[in-house]
């Protein structure tokens, strides 16, 4: 069993659907982290 982390990205520099990109960004803070799965939703394009 692992941990679930939720984050919000206000910029466009991180391609969230790309596990390798998320792992590179996460490794800055948690070098030993292993990213198993990622998911993303663009709330700016969310229809009301």
C-alpha positions in Angstrom: 0.0 0.0 0.0 1.3 3.5 -0.8 0.4 7.1 -0.3 -1.9 9.2 -2.4 -0.8 12.8 -3.1 -3.1 15.4 -4.7 -1.7 18.6 -6.2 -2.8 21.6 -8.2 -0.7 23.1 -11.0 -1.5 26.7 -11.9 1.1 26.8 -14.7 1.7 24.9 -17.9 5.3 23.7 -17.2 4.3 20.3 -15.9 2.6 17.8 -18.3 0.5 16.0 -15.6 -0.6 13.0 -17.7 3.1 12.1 -18.2 4.3 9.8 -15.3 7.9 10.5 -16.1 7.4 14.3 -15.9 5.6 13.9 -12.6 8.4 11.7 -11.2 11.0 14.2 -12.2 9.1 17.1 -10.5 8.4 15.0 -7.4 12.1 13.9 -7.1 13.1 17.5 -6.3 11.2 17.1 -3.0 11.2 13.3 -2.5 14.1 11.8 -4.4 13.2 8.2 -3.5 9.6 8.5 -4.6 8.3 6.1 -7.2 5.3 7.3 -9.3 3.1 4.4 -10.1 0.1 6.1 -11.7 -1.0 9.7 -12.5 -4.3 11.2 -13.5 -5.1 14.8 -14.4 -8.1 17.0 -15.1 -8.0 20.4 -16.7 -10.5 22.3 -14.5 -10.1 25.4 -16.7 -12.0 23.6 -19.6 -14.6 22.1 -17.3 -18.1 22.8 -18.5 -20.6 24.1 -15.9 
